[in-house]
Amino acid sequence: MVAMNQVVREIETLPNEYFQEVLDFVGYLKQNRLKKIPDTMLLSEQALAKEWDTPEEDTAWASL
């Protein structure tokens, strides 16, 4: 696993003109990750509902 200080050391070696590009890339990574999580959850909800929203499942989970 890459340590934060390793990333910082690499960034510190870059010329200043690359900082905006690095910042843009970090923003892209954050946005892309945040966007994927809710979409996946929403898409799987309908598929899983067919299996989970049944009287048998309600009975199986009632004691928990």
N, C-alpha and C positions, 0 to 999 in steps of 0.2 A: 504494500500500500504506500502511496506517495504521501509524504508528510507535508504539512502546510509550509514549514520553513524551507523545504526543498523547492516548492513552487515559488515562494517569495524570492529565494536566491536566484532562480532562473529569470524571473521577471526583472530583478535588479540588474541583470547583465544586458538587458535589452536597451537599445537607443530609445530616447523619449518619444520619437515619432511612432513607435509601435504601441504605446500605452493605450491609446484610444481603441485600437484594434483588439487588444487583450480585453479591455473593458467591455467592448461590444460582444466578444465571444463569451465572456462570463455571463453577460445578460442573456445571450441566446441560450446557453446551457440551462440557466435558471428558468427561463420562460418555457423552454421545451419540456423540461421535467415537470413543471407545474401544470402544463397543459395536458400532458399525457395521463397523469394520474386520474383526474376526474373523468376524462373520456373513457378510460378503461373501466372504471367503476360503473359508469352509466351504461355502457354497452353490455357489460356482463350482467347487470341487474335483470334485464328482461329475460335473458337466457336462463339464468339461475332460478328465476321465479317459477318457471315451469316445473322444476324439480323440487323446490323448497316450499312453495305455497300450496301444500296439500294437507289434508286432514291427518295423514299418516305422520308427516313431519311435525305437525303441531303436537300430536300425541307423544312422539319420541322426545321432544324438547320440553314438554310441559313440566317435568320434574326438576329442571335445571334452573 
